[in-house]
């Protein structure tokens, strides 16, 4: 089990984590400390617990917004996939229609050529 000393609001904490996760834990602690510092600078000293609670709520709000945006993007991507699929099938239909018309035109030209040569 790994162990990391992190600093949040100018206080050090020893945290345990899975081996190999130390850098990630330090990064996350940095994010939390940044949020705590911003709140402390705005509202002043309100106590560690309240600062951590407010920071947690702010980060939870950011996470919820990121999840909403991610879902909206997924829906947009799905809509684009459907549009692409519909356009592909429409293009195939037009291609088949054009091929049929070219075949018909070719047959008529052959008939005209035979009629012209036969006269």
N, C-alpha and C positions, 0 to 999 in steps of 0.2 A: 504494500500500500504506500502510495506516494504522500509526501507531506509538503505543504507550501505555506510560507508566511506571506499573508496579504495585508495591505493597508487600506482601510476605509475610514474616511473622516479623521485622518491623522492618528488612527489607532491600529495597532498590529494584531492580527489574528492568525493562529496556526490552524490550518485546515488540512484535512486528509482527503485524498482522492485516489482514484485508480491509477496504477502505474502508467506513465505516459500521458496523463491528463494534466500534468502540472502547468504547462504553458497555457492551456485553455482556461484553467481555473484562474491563473494570474490575469489573463486578458479579461475575463468576466468580472473579476474584482476591480479592474481598472475602469470598466464601464460603470459599475455601481458607484465607485468612488467619484467619478466625474459627475454623475447625476446628483449624488449627495452634495458635492461641492457647489454645484449650480443652485440647488435649492437653498443651501445654507447661505450662499451669497445673496439670495433674493429675500429670504425671510428672517435671516439671523439665526442665532443659536436657539434651537427649540428642543434640544435633547436628542441623544443618539437614536433612541428608539423611534421617536417621531420622524426624524430625518430619514432613517432607514425605511420606515413605513411609507413615507411620501415618495421616496426614490423608487421603492418597489412598485407603488401604484403608477408612477409615471412610466416606468419601464414596461409594466403590464399594459398600459394604454398604448405605448409605442408598438408593442408586440401585437396587440389586437388590431391596430391599424395596418400593420404589415400583413397580417393574416387576411384582413379584408381586401387589401390591394392584391395580394396573391390570388385569392379566390376570384376577384374580378378579372385578373389577367388570365387565369385558367379558363374562365367562361368566354373571354374574348378570343383566346386561342382556339377553343372548341368551335366557336362561331366561324372563325376564319377557316378552320379545317372543313367544316360543313360547306362553306361557300366555295372553297377550292374543289371539293368533291363534286358539288353541283355544277360548277363551271367545267370541270373535266368531263362529266357525263354529257353536258350540253354540247361541248366541243366534239365529243365522240359522235353524238347524234348528228351534228352538222356535217361532220366528216363523212358519215355514212350516207347522208342525204346527198351530199356533193358527189360522192362516188357513184351513187345510183343515177344521178342526173348525167354524169359524164358517160356512164355506160349507155344510157338512152341516147344521148347525143351521138356517141360513137356508132351505135346501131343505125341511127337515121342517116349519118354520113355515109356509112357503108351502103345503105339502100339507095341513097342518091347517087353514089359512085357507080353502083351496078346499073341503075337506071340510065345514067348518063352514058356509060360504056355500051349499054345494050341498044341505044338508039341509033 
